[in-house]
């Protein structure tokens, strides 16, 4: 027999308590009510709750105090905060304190039901783990590593999966930021809904509003039918904004409103459409520095950066390189139909010494090339063909191989070599080459022009 969920509602307004109680009762959820934090703590000590909903202003404290208490004493209990309309600062503070999510007054009952359904799913996540993991494994990617920094990252992902807070994933190109976003999604209550990744730098600026919010038929030349945008495609699930720093300022304003209001207006539409979408974002650029430069809105920065996760560079976890190398070789071997792929210890030692400016993506490219070119049964150090001008460290000294060239010229040579190598790998496909390099297509076109690189 299925256990009836039990919720704790904390509010000092009798009308709100009654409304919330009736709504939850219709969802077959039993409730206990408290008008103060003191009463709430007493009930928490007497019952095992599945969910807590608290107002912000209470006679003996505020809701964030209760959230912090629950985080400390009842770590598995999801709690949501009811805030005054438009008070995003309070909502952000609540989620930083550990709140599962928030609602604004006046409470929208549809949004309340969605929020509670997502919160209750947290108690059934172990049951759904197999389904979620199978979806994630379609990409054949895992977070590989046993170093302390990776153990901490994995624990952080599990914690963030239990929240609905916006997360900003920071890290260099090629470190696996999208994989971290997928893990947060698939280990959380939205796992059965869509995970929609979008590279913000790959969308032409004139099409951005339509791509994100959709459009109505006839709203502009070429709009021959209604189209749903990315927010609607991710409704109930997660929208991952990769390279969010590439968004033009005009689009940043519209994105901020969509996130704050939890609704969007398709191009050419008269009314807004509510959306239930969790926002995860990432960039290899320093967003705070862009804020200081005036290239990224400060209010949007604080809205998407409620919680920040740093994905370590590969050189920061060198002890993981051998295990990661074997894992990637196994994946590449399966892809190419090769059995029993081996790599020599000398080759592993060589990889451990390398700086990896391109991180895991670069390691994968190096191994794929070595697997193709290796003449023996196992990959040797000579098969790796590591770049000679890469930064290498010997006895604590950094050697760049600059050979007395002016710094600007030296850096331009490195940039040209990397771009040409990426274009060669992708057979001249600029879009794929830009993605491999971790830059936007617009940035790719700029660099090709700046470096005077022309393709026949």
Secondary structure, 3 states (H helix, E strand, C coil): CCCCCEEEEECCCHHHHHHHHHHHHHCCCEEEEECCHHHHHHHHHHCCCCEEEEECEECCEEHHHHHHHHHHHCCCCCEEEEECCCCHHHHHHHHHHCCCEEEECCCCHHHHHHHHHHHHHHHHHHHHHHHHHHHHHHHCCCCCCCCHHHHHHHHHHHHHHCCCCCEEEECCCCCCHHHHHHHHHHCCCCCCCCEEEEEHHHCCHHHHHHHHHCECCCCCCCCCCCECCHHHHCCCCEEEEECHHHCCHHHHHHHHHHHHHCEECCECCCCCEECCCEEEEEECCCHHHHHHHCCCCHHHHHHHCCEEEECCCHHHHHHHHHHHHHHHHHHHHHHHCCCCCEECHHHHHHHHHCCCCCHHHHHHHHHHHHHHHCCCCEECHHHHCCCCCCCEEECCEEECCCCCCCHHHHHHHHHHHHHHHHHHHCCCCHHHHHHHHCCCHHHHHHHHHHCCCCCC
